[in-house]
């Protein structure tokens, strides 16, 4: 029931003076029931294989074998009650690269990852009995972080099994989100086996990223938001590799709304799992994968069926980005957008920075920044190396004797170089002590002494 006084909140076009009709509608049962009698699947559909899990999700919205547009629409209706709509803004990088770039800032989610979309929809679609028993995951990636946070918010017991070599920062973060974290096993495989055992013994739902169509439908809501926020769209750049779940879900919704939109998937050149499988026509034999500190989930081999689906779809353009281009993308986003993203977030812009998309010149393009999680020490190393790649920072090592005149000579040599401009650049010397060569240790914030331990000119 809508009060006429509040109709002005919906815009002038919808405010029809006082000629407003009011009525009450009572809905009984679950709204998702209407989806059972939905029309046949629309042309764009992505089949998802039945993957064995400890406990099945019995909700009707998740029992389908295809990701349909109706499923994605239902997920979008549910998600708007629990997740914020992330902005998609025009980027200052547009003029630099000759295309109209819009950045979809998915890293602004609470846990810094777009995986919250699929996780939230999975958890809210569980039967009440399963919500009471709880869920369990075995990973240390963004998926487990999203499950830990949203399960706690929905008052669902959540357990996260991590290997013993997981960084303490990730364990601490999961516990702060409210999950019960258990360190077990030396590998991810050991953690997964232990999690499945606990799920069978206690009735928990064992969650994996590719377990349910709910997850793909939730991720597909990203495409709906992009289509709503940016009109007359020409292309969308999404991260690929790993499970390719986001690529599958978002492509289904975008292609349904506009079949002419180009979908581009970008993955690391060091781990071209998607391109390799598309090239050979089937998934690689080794499905164990790896978990790289920098690339995270992009370096793991995910669900082979997702790659088969993308192989059959002619709307996908797959690219690989070098690590150097990803680092430059991190630098550009930090400088131009004030965005702190991880490699999974910057990999999409890397294809633009590397100049691999000349066909998009003058076009309207959305670049999805899907992850904002990167450890601060690693971030410093990445930005340092990016500055070197951008020819704005130079690092070198020189061994000189312990004489002031030798330091003066070194500075004179550097002053004659074209790259050293005293008004724009500065030198930050770092001296190391090598007892084998009897060199000196000199730090700008502390006194120095020679290799014999005798203080020189200063009291140590």
N, C-alpha and C positions, 0 to 999 in steps of 0.2 A: 504494500500500500504506500503510494507516494503522495506526500503533501504538496498541493499546488504551489505553496510558497517556495518549495525547494526545486521546482522545475527550472528556475533560472540557472541553477548550477550546471545544467546540461547544455547550455549555450542558447543564444538568441534564436537560432533557427528552430530549435525544438520547443521554445516557449511560445505557446499559442494563446496569448492574452489570458482570458479566464475560461476559455473553451477547453477544459481539461476533463476527461473522464477518469474516474477512479473505480477500481475493482480489486477484489481480493482473489488470490489464487492459492489453493492448498495443494501441496505436492506430498504424496504419500509414497513411502518406499525409497529406494536408492535411485538417484537420477541416472546412474550409469545403466540402469536396466533398459532404458530406451535404446541404447547402442546395440542390444542383442538383435533387434529387428531392423538394423540399419540397412540401407540399400547395398547392393553389391559393391565390392571394393573398387575405388577409382583407378584410373589407368596407372598412376604412379604408386606402386606398392613394393615393399621390400620384404621378401620372405625371411623369416628368422627360424633357424632349426631348433628343434627341441633338444636342449642340453640337459643332461641329468643333473639334478641337484638334490640335496638332502630333503628339503621340504618344498613342495610345490606351492605356487601362488594361485589360489583358486578364484580370485576376483575375476569377474567376467571381462573387465577391461584389459586383463593381462592374459587371458586364455587364448587369444587369437594367435594364429601362426604367421600373420602378416602385420607390418607396420602400415596401417591405413591412415589416410588423412583425418578420418573421423576420430581415430585414437589420439592423434596429435592435438586435434582441436579439444577433445575432452581433457587431455593433460593440461593444455593451456588454461582452460577454465578453472581447473583445480589449483594449478600452480600460482595463479594470480592472488590467491588467498594467503600463500605462505612465503613467496619469494618476491623480491623486488624486481622491477623491470629495469634492466641495465641500459644506460644511455648508448646511443649510436650517433656520434658527433662528427662534424666535418673536421678534417685534420689539416694542420698547418703544413704538413708534408706534401699536400696536393700539388702545389706549384713547383716544388722541387723535382717531382717525378712525373709531371705532365698528365696527371689523371685526377679525377675527383674522388678522393679517398675519404671514406667514412669509417671510423673505428668503432667496432662493437665491443664495449669495455666489459667483458665477462669477468675480468679479474676483480671487479668490484663486489662480487658475491662475498658473503661473510667468510667463507673458507678460502676465497681467492680462486675458485675454479668453477667452470661451467657445468661440472658434473653434478652440482647440487640440483640441477633441474631433474635429471633422471632419478636421483636418489630420493628426492622429496616425493616424486610421484609414486615410486615403488612403495615407500613406507606408508603413505596415505591410502594406498590401494590394498593393503594387507587386511585380512579379516581381523576382527577384534580379538579373537582367541589367539592368533599368532602375534598380534601386537602385545598381548599380555605376556606371552612366553619370551619374546625378544628375538633379536637378530645377532648374527655373528659374521665377521669378515676377517680375512687373513691377507693383509697387504699393508704397505706403508706409504701408499700414494695418495693422490687427491681424493680418490673414491672413498677410502677408509675415513679420511678427515670429514668428508661430507656426511657419511653415514653416522659417524660419532656425534656430530653436532645436531643434525636434524632428528635423529632418533631420540636424543636427549630432550630436544624441544617438544617432541610429540609424546614424551613420557613412555618411550619404548625402551626396555632394557637392551643395551648394546654392548657387545664384547668384541674387542679388536685383538687379534693374535699377530704379533710381529716377531720377526727373527731376532736373535740375540745381538746381531751386529747392526741393528737399526740405530740411527743417530738418536741420541738422547733428546734432542730438540723435538723430533717428531713424536716420540713417546710422550713427552711432556705436553705437547699441544693436544694430542688426542685425549689425554686425561683431563686437561682443562676444559675440553668440549663436553666432558661428562661421561666418557666411555670407560669401561673396565678393560685395561690394557694388560695383556699377558705376553711376556717374552718367552718364546719357545722355539727351539731348533736353530740350526746355523744357516738354513736356507729358507727361501720363500716356500719351496715345496714342502718342507717339514712343517712349517706353520699352517699351510693349507690342510695337510693331512690331520693335524691336531685339531684344527677348527672343525673339520667335517666329523671327526670323532665326537667332539663335544656337542655338535649339533644333533647327532643321532641319539646321544645319551640323554640330552635335556630338552629336545624338541625345539631348539632354536632354528631359525631360518638362515641357512648359509647363503650369503649374498656374494655374487660375482658380477662384474660389469656387464657380461653378456648373457646373464641368466634369463632375463625376462624382456618381453616386448615393451613392458612399461618403461624400462630404462631408455630404450630407443625413442619411444613416444615422448618422454619427458625432454630428452635432448633435442627432439625435433621442434619443440616450441621456440628454440632459438631462431629457426627459419621464419616462423610466424612473426616474431618481433621485428626481425630485420625487414621483412616485407612491409610491415606496418609503419616503420620509422623512416625508411628510405624509399621514395617512389621512383619509378622508371629506372629500376636497377638493371645494370648490365652484367655484373659478375660478383661472385662471393668467393672469398679465399678462406679456406678452413684448414685446420691442422689434420694431417693424415698420419699413417703409420700406427703402430700399436694396435689397438682394437678397432680403430676406424669407426667407432660407434657414433661420434658426433657427426662425422661425414655422412654416414648412412641416414641418420635421423633427420638432420637439417636439409640434406639434399632432397629427401622425399617431400617435405613440406614446401620448400622453395620451388621445386620443379612442378608441383601441383598448381601452385598459384601463378607461376610464370614459366612455361616450358622453355622460353628462349633465354633464360638466365644461365650464364656459364658458371658451373661449379668447379672450383680449382682446389685440389688437395695438395698440401705441401708437407714433406717429411724430411728428416735429416739425411744428408748424403751418406753419413756413416752407417745408418741403419735403414736402408731403402726397402723395408719389408713389403710395403704395398706395391712399389714398382717392380720388385723382383717377382712377386706372385702374379702380377698382371702380365709380366713378360713371359713367364714359363707356363701360364695358364692354369696353375694350381698352386696350393699353398706349399711352402718349403717343408722338407721332411723334418727339420729340427724345429720343434715348436716350443722349446723350453724358453727361448728368448733371453733377454738380459735386462737389467734395470740400471741404466746409466745415471750417474749423479746429476749431470747437466740436463739430459734430455728427459729423464723420468719415464713416463708411460709411452712416449713416442718411440722408445728403443726396444719395446717388448713386442714379440709376436702375439697378436691377439686372436680373435675368432677367425678361422680361415673362411667361414661362410660369408662374412662381411666382405672379404676381399673378392670372393667369387661373385657376389651380387654386383659389386662395383665393376668387375670385369665385364659383366654382361650389359651394364648400362653405358650407353655411348655419350652420356652427358658429362662425364668426368674427365678432367685434365689433371694428370698427376705430375708433380714436379719435385725435385730434390734440391735442398738448400745446403750450401756449405756452412761449416761452423763459423768461418770468418764473416759471412753475410749475416748470420744470426747474431753474432756479437755486435756488428755495426747497427743492426736493427734495435738491439737493446739500448745502444748509445743514442740513436735517433729518438726513440720513444722517451727516454729520460730527459733529453734536452728540449725537444719540441713539444712534448705532451705532458711532461711531469709524471709519466707512468712508470711504475716499477713492476715489471713483468718478468716471468721466467722464460726459459728457452721455449717451452711449449706455447707461450703466449707470443713471443717475438718471431717464431718460425714462419708465420704467415706473411708478415711484412718483409721478411728476408727475400722472398721471391720478387718483390717489387724493388727492393734495394739493389738486388743483383742484376736488375734489368732483364729478367727472364720472361717478362710479359709485355713485349712491345705492342702486341695487338690490343692492349687495353688503354693505349694513349688516347686521352680525350674522353674516356668512358667513365661511368659512375660505378665505383667499386666499393664493396664493403669488406674490410679486413677484420676478422674475428680475433680478438686478443683473449685467449681462453684460460690463461693461468697467470697468477701473480705471485706464486710461491717460489722464492729463491733465497737460499741462505745468504745472510749478509756478507760473510767472508768470501763466498763464491761470487757474489755480486761485485765486490770490489775487484776481484781478479778479472772478472769478465770486462768490466768497464776499463780497467787498466790496459788490457790487451786490445780492446776496441779502439782506445786512443792511439795505440801504436799502429794499428791497422789503418787508422784515419790520418796517419802522418802528423799527429799532433803531440806525440810523446816519443822520446827516444831514450832507450836504456842501453848502456854498454858498461863493460868492466875494463879497468886499466890498473896495472900494477906499477907503482912508482916508488922510489926510495923515500926515506923519511927525511926530506929536506923541503923547506918552504919554497926554495927557488924552483924545485921540480913541480910543485903545485902551481906556481905562477906561470911556468912555461905551459902547463896543460891548459890553464884558463886562457892564455894568449892564443893557443891553437884553436880552442873552441870559439873564441871571439872572432876569429877570422872566417869561420864557416858561415855560409849564407843562411843556414837554418836557425842560427842563434841570434835573435834580436833582443837586446837587453830590455827594451820597453815592453815586450810581449811575452818573453820566456824567462824562465828562471832555472837555476841549477840547484839540485838537491843532492849533494854528495853523500854517499854512504861508504864508510871505510870499514874493512874487515881485517881481523887479526889472524894472520897465518903464522904460527910458531915455527913451521918448517922453513919459511923464507925470512923469518925475523922481521915481518912487517909490523906496522903499528895499527892499533885500533883507535879510531877517532870518531866520536859521535858529537854532533852539534849540541847535544843536551847534556853531555857528561865529559869529564876530563879524560885524558888519554895517558897511557903508559906503554913502555916498550915491552918486548917479549920476555925480558928477564924479570919483569914485575917492578922495575924501578920507576918511580914517578918522575916525569919530565916537566919542569916549570910549574906544575900545579900540584896541589895537595890532593891525593886521591881519597 
